[in-house]
Amino acid sequence: MITKIYNIIRTGFLFCAIGAFTLTSCEDELDIAKHGNLGSMDDFYTTDDNVMQATASLYTETRGLYFNWFFTKNLLSDDIWCGGGSRGDNAGMEMLNEYTFGTDHSMIEGLYSGLYGVIYKANLIIDKTQGDSPVMKRAINEAKVFRAWASFELVTLWGTAPVVDHLLQPNEYRQANGDPAAMWALIESDLTEAINSGTLPSKSDANDAETGIRITKETAQAFLGKAYLFQGKNSEAAAMLDNVIKSGKYALFNGDYDLQFHAPYNNNCESLFELQKRYDTEQMWSQMDMVFIMQGWRTSVLNYGGQAASVLAQGTYGFCNPRKSLYDAFVAWEGANGYRLNKTVLTYDQVADFGVSLQTGQFLYGSEGYFFWKNQAFKEDCVSDMSFFQAAQYTDLKVMRYAEVLLLAAEAHLQAGNNSKALEYINMIRTRAQETPLSNVTLNDIKTEKRLELCNEAVRYQDLVRWGDAQTAMADQGKEIPVLTTTGVQWNFRNDNYGFKEKNKLLPIPLKEIELNPNMTQNPNW
């Protein structure tokens, strides 16, 4: 057994999660006296309660992956600067944002291994569950949705990542590169089976905040529609996404646009899937994560007065600052006074009017003088308002919202030749943004609308790659890095090697996986 665990560790990232489960059956190897029957992995998945525990663990595993998933994909896009306190505050994030990373990058390794950790826990439920109770059937099909979601991320980011559709035996641990066609087939099969199983619930209506806490039938349909679109199966994508839209179970948030991103509006009508947080002072530290503390403005170099002092959560770190190019795209599309723009990105002058200013002699690294507003942490988002370490927010972690479904459907219908439906869906987004409806629609319209609506939501990077736009959009990314001072923007940092290149169409297979698995080959040009 010890040899088995050692081999699993040496195999690299692909199945590191296996060790946590195999350790529970090693007691006889270690000559420790037993106290009661601890059972085995095969015995565990035989009751509803245990299967529910396993399902909760699968959700928790995905929530634990969110940091790497969210930041890796956003940093690779052209929406944001890395930011932080100063040059080198987080060198790994800077490397992603400036395209100077190599095959040994820790966040890429973490995302790769984390996605296989999700697949492993999903496979445990799918392969080990013994019984056919409603609880068990639902759990199996939820697990298939998670496996499909993780597989989608692997195939769209790495291309040749191994396909894992079952619990692997020891002689299977060192998997060779996967066939993207086989991965897509697994994604389609898993989601289709889950949708058709009759075990996934639908919300009672758009405002049902309880049912949507877990995977619904419509969540699976949205994931499948997205998978079809990424493969160019436009008619299939349009039909599947229409199922979600026609269900009437989801709607665009109709309050102030920015409020949907805050804790009091968790699981609102626009949420297709979000990972849950809770307002629970006793369990506060078990829910702690760094997603929002990282993105909040760099409060250590800012003065807070007026309304800002009473509204904004201070003690945040200033990563992921919007680029001027994003702000300019908003202005070109909807004007400087655009409703959605002013609920999403603020200028330094607007921030100053709110009560926030740069301290004398200080600077904001990785900033051109623009500030995200829609994901700024408020005091009301905090389980405990700790200005020294603001990592206890209870805002849910969003994976997909209804606006993305509408924009995916608009693109699918346009590409399938149904312009009227594409126009209908994009105008739903524009109407909520208080913009004049379009009279006709092009793919560039959808691309622009999607960038603005979903900026900094871990969507754009994969879109740019699949559209073939990444090399143009990010050719100079990382060439120069700005610093905002009290006298204006300075460009004090430069790289000789930077920008999206041909090799970046796929992320590198993590170096440790290549070193420890002789059956894996690296992606091209890495």
Residue pairs with C-beta under 8 A, 6 or more apart in sequence:
1 22
1 25
1 26
1 29
2 26
2 29
4 22
4 170
5 19
5 22
5 23
5 26
7 170
7 173
8 15
8 16
8 18
8 19
8 22
8 173
9 16
9 19
10 516
11 173
11 174
11 516
11 517
12 113
12 510
12 512
12 513
12 515
12 516
12 517
13 109
13 112
13 113
13 116
13 510
13 512
13 513
14 113
14 116
14 162
14 164
14 173
14 175
14 513
14 517
15 116
15 120
15 168
15 173
16 113
16 116
16 117
17 61
17 116
17 117
17 120
17 121
18 120
21 41
21 124
24 38
24 40
24 41
25 40
25 41
27 34
27 38
41 124
41 128
42 128
44 50
44 54
44 128
45 51
45 54
45 124
45 125
45 128
45 129
45 130
46 130
46 131
47 131
48 131
48 133
48 135
48 136
51 125
51 129
51 131
51 135
51 136
51 139
52 135
52 139
54 121
54 124
54 125
54 139
55 125
55 139
55 142
55 143
57 121
58 118
58 121
58 122
58 125
58 142
58 143
58 146
59 214
59 275
59 276
61 114
61 117
61 118
61 121
62 118
62 146
62 275
63 275
63 276
63 289
63 397
64 114
65 111
65 114
65 115
65 117
65 118
66 275
66 289
66 291
66 397
67 289
67 290
67 291
68 107
68 110
68 111
68 114
69 111
69 114
69 153
69 458
70 291
70 397
70 458
71 93
71 96
71 107
71 294
71 319
71 320
72 96
72 107
72 108
72 111
73 157
73 458
73 459
73 461
73 462
74 80
74 320
74 456
74 457
74 458
74 460
74 461
75 82
75 93
75 96
75 97
75 320
76 96
76 97
76 99
76 461
77 460
77 461
77 464
77 474
78 323
78 325
78 326
78 460
78 464
78 473
78 474
78 477
79 322
79 323
79 326
79 451
79 455
79 456
79 460
80 97
80 320
80 321
80 322
80 323
80 326
80 456
81 97
81 320
81 321
81 322
81 323
81 366
81 367
81 368
81 481
81 482
82 90
82 93
82 94
82 96
82 97
82 98
82 319
82 320
82 366
82 481
83 298
83 318
83 319
83 320
83 321
83 364
83 365
83 366
83 367
84 90
84 93
84 94
84 298
84 317
84 318
84 319
84 365
84 366
85 298
85 300
85 301
85 317
85 318
85 365
86 365
87 94
87 365
87 481
87 493
88 94
89 317
89 365
90 319
92 101
92 105
92 106
92 107
93 107
93 319
94 100
94 481
95 101
95 102
95 105
96 105
96 107
96 108
97 477
97 478
98 477
98 478
98 481
98 495
98 498
99 474
99 477
99 478
99 498
99 499
99 500
99 501
99 504
100 478
100 495
100 497
100 498
101 108
102 508
102 511
102 526
103 508
103 509
103 510
103 511
103 514
103 522
103 526
104 510
104 511
104 512
105 508
105 510
108 507
108 508
108 510
109 510
109 511
109 512
111 153
111 157
112 154
112 158
112 161
112 507
112 509
112 510
112 513
113 510
115 150
115 153
115 154
116 150
116 154
116 164
118 146
118 147
118 149
118 150
119 146
119 147
119 150
119 151
119 164
120 164
120 167
121 143
121 146
122 143
122 144
122 146
122 147
122 150
123 143
123 147
123 164
123 165
123 166
123 167
124 167
125 139
125 140
125 142
125 143
126 140
126 143
126 144
126 147
126 166
127 166
127 167
128 167
129 136
129 139
129 140
134 199
137 197
137 199
138 199
138 200
138 201
140 199
141 193
141 194
141 197
141 199
141 200
142 194
142 200
142 214
142 215
144 190
144 191
144 193
144 194
145 190
145 191
145 194
145 200
145 215
145 219
145 220
145 223
146 215
147 165
147 186
147 190
148 186
148 187
148 190
148 191
148 194
148 220
148 223
148 224
148 227
149 223
149 399
151 163
151 183
151 186
151 187
151 190
152 187
152 223
152 226
152 227
152 230
154 161
154 183
155 161
155 178
155 180
155 183
155 184
155 187
156 230
156 462
156 465
156 466
157 462
157 506
157 507
158 506
158 507
158 509
158 523
159 180
159 505
159 506
159 523
160 177
160 178
160 179
160 180
160 506
160 509
160 521
160 523
161 177
161 178
161 183
161 509
162 175
162 176
162 177
162 178
162 520
163 178
163 179
163 182
163 183
163 186
164 175
165 186
168 175
174 517
174 518
174 519
174 520
175 517
175 519
175 520
176 519
176 520
176 521
177 509
177 519
177 520
177 521
184 227
184 231
187 224
187 227
188 224
188 227
188 228
191 220
191 221
191 223
191 224
191 227
192 224
194 200
194 215
194 217
194 220
195 217
195 220
195 221
195 224
200 215
200 216
200 217
200 219
200 220
201 211
201 214
201 216
201 217
202 211
202 216
202 217
202 218
202 247
202 249
203 211
203 212
203 216
203 218
203 249
203 250
204 211
205 248
205 249
206 248
206 249
206 250
206 251
206 269
207 269
208 249
209 266
209 267
209 268
210 267
212 219
212 267
212 271
212 272
212 273
213 267
213 276
215 273
216 249
218 243
218 244
218 247
218 249
218 250
218 272
219 272
219 273
219 400
221 240
221 241
221 243
221 244
222 241
222 244
222 272
222 273
222 400
222 404
222 405
222 408
223 400
224 240
225 237
225 238
225 240
225 241
225 243
225 244
225 405
225 408
225 409
225 412
226 237
226 241
226 404
226 408
228 234
228 236
228 237
228 240
228 412
229 237
229 241
229 408
229 411
229 412
230 462
230 466
232 415
234 412
234 413
234 415
234 416
235 412
235 416
237 408
237 409
237 412
237 416
238 409
238 412
238 413
238 416
238 418
238 421
241 405
241 408
241 409
241 412
242 409
244 250
244 272
244 402
244 405
245 405
245 406
245 409
245 425
250 269
250 270
250 271
250 272
250 402
250 405
251 269
251 270
251 402
252 269
252 270
252 402
252 403
252 406
252 428
252 429
252 432
253 259
253 260
253 265
253 268
253 269
253 270
253 432
254 269
254 432
255 265
256 343
257 339
257 340
257 343
257 344
257 374
257 432
257 433
258 343
258 344
258 373
258 374
259 265
260 268
260 270
260 401
261 374
261 375
261 395
261 398
262 378
262 380
262 381
262 395
263 277
263 279
263 380
263 381
263 393
263 394
263 395
263 396
264 380
266 274
266 276
266 277
266 394
266 395
266 396
267 274
267 276
267 396
269 402
270 401
270 402
270 403
271 396
271 398
271 401
271 402
272 399
272 400
272 401
272 402
272 404
272 405
273 398
273 399
273 400
274 396
274 397
274 398
274 399
274 401
275 396
275 397
275 399
276 396
277 287
277 393
277 394
277 395
277 396
277 397
278 287
278 394
279 383
279 394
280 287
280 383
280 394
281 383
281 384
284 383
284 384
284 392
285 392
287 383
287 392
287 394
288 391
288 392
289 391
289 397
290 391
291 397
292 313
292 316
292 375
292 377
292 381
292 390
292 391
292 393
292 395
293 315
293 316
293 317
293 377
293 389
293 390
293 391
293 393
294 316
294 317
294 319
294 320
295 316
295 317
295 319
295 320
295 372
295 375
295 376
295 377
295 456
296 312
296 313
296 315
296 316
296 317
296 318
296 376
296 377
296 390
297 312
297 316
297 318
297 356
297 371
297 376
298 316
298 317
298 318
298 364
298 365
299 314
299 315
299 316
299 318
299 387
301 318
301 358
301 359
301 362
301 363
301 364
302 356
302 357
302 358
302 359
302 362
303 356
303 357
303 358
303 359
304 312
304 314
304 355
304 356
305 355
305 356
305 357
306 354
306 355
307 354
307 355
308 351
308 354
308 355
308 356
309 355
310 379
311 378
311 379
312 356
312 376
312 377
312 378
312 379
313 377
313 378
313 379
313 381
313 382
313 385
313 387
313 390
313 393
314 387
314 390
315 386
315 387
315 388
315 389
315 390
316 377
316 390
318 364
318 365
318 366
318 367
319 366
320 372
320 456
321 364
321 366
321 367
321 368
321 370
321 371
321 372
322 345
322 370
322 371
322 372
322 455
322 456
323 368
323 370
324 368
324 369
324 370
326 345
326 370
326 451
326 455
327 341
327 345
327 347
327 370
329 448
329 451
329 452
330 338
330 340
330 341
330 344
330 345
330 452
331 338
331 341
333 435
333 448
333 449
333 452
334 340
334 341
334 433
334 435
334 452
335 341
338 433
338 434
338 435
339 433
339 434
339 435
340 433
340 434
340 435
340 452
340 453
341 452
342 350
342 373
343 373
343 374
344 372
344 373
344 374
344 452
344 455
345 370
345 371
345 372
345 373
345 455
346 354
346 370
346 371
346 373
347 369
347 370
347 371
348 358
348 369
348 370
348 371
348 484
351 357
351 371
358 364
358 484
358 485
358 486
360 486
361 486
362 486
363 483
363 484
363 485
364 483
364 484
365 481
365 483
366 481
366 482
366 483
367 482
367 483
367 484
367 489
368 482
368 484
368 489
369 484
369 489
372 456
375 456
377 390
377 393
377 395
379 385
381 393
381 394
381 395
382 390
382 392
382 393
382 394
383 392
383 393
383 394
384 392
386 392
398 457
401 457
403 429
403 432
403 453
403 454
404 450
404 453
404 454
404 457
404 459
406 425
406 426
406 428
406 429
407 425
407 426
407 429
407 446
407 449
407 450
407 453
407 454
409 421
409 422
409 425
410 421
410 422
410 423
410 425
410 426
410 429
410 441
410 446
410 449
411 422
411 443
411 446
411 450
413 419
413 421
413 422
413 425
414 422
414 441
414 442
414 443
414 446
415 443
419 440
419 441
422 441
422 446
423 438
423 439
423 440
423 441
426 438
426 441
426 445
426 446
426 449
427 437
427 438
429 449
429 453
430 436
430 437
430 438
430 449
431 437
433 452
433 453
438 445
447 463
447 467
447 469
450 459
450 460
450 463
451 460
454 460
461 470
463 469
464 470
464 473
464 474
465 505
470 500
470 504
470 505
471 500
471 501
471 502
471 504
473 500
474 499
474 500
475 499
475 500
476 498
476 499
477 498
477 499
477 500
478 495
478 498
478 499
479 494
479 495
479 498
479 499
480 491
480 493
480 494
481 491
481 492
481 493
481 494
482 489
482 490
482 491
483 489
483 490
483 491
483 492
483 493
501 525
502 524
502 525
503 523
503 524
503 525
503 526
506 523
506 524
507 523
508 522
508 523
508 526
509 520
509 521
509 522
509 523
509 526
513 520
514 520
514 521
514 522
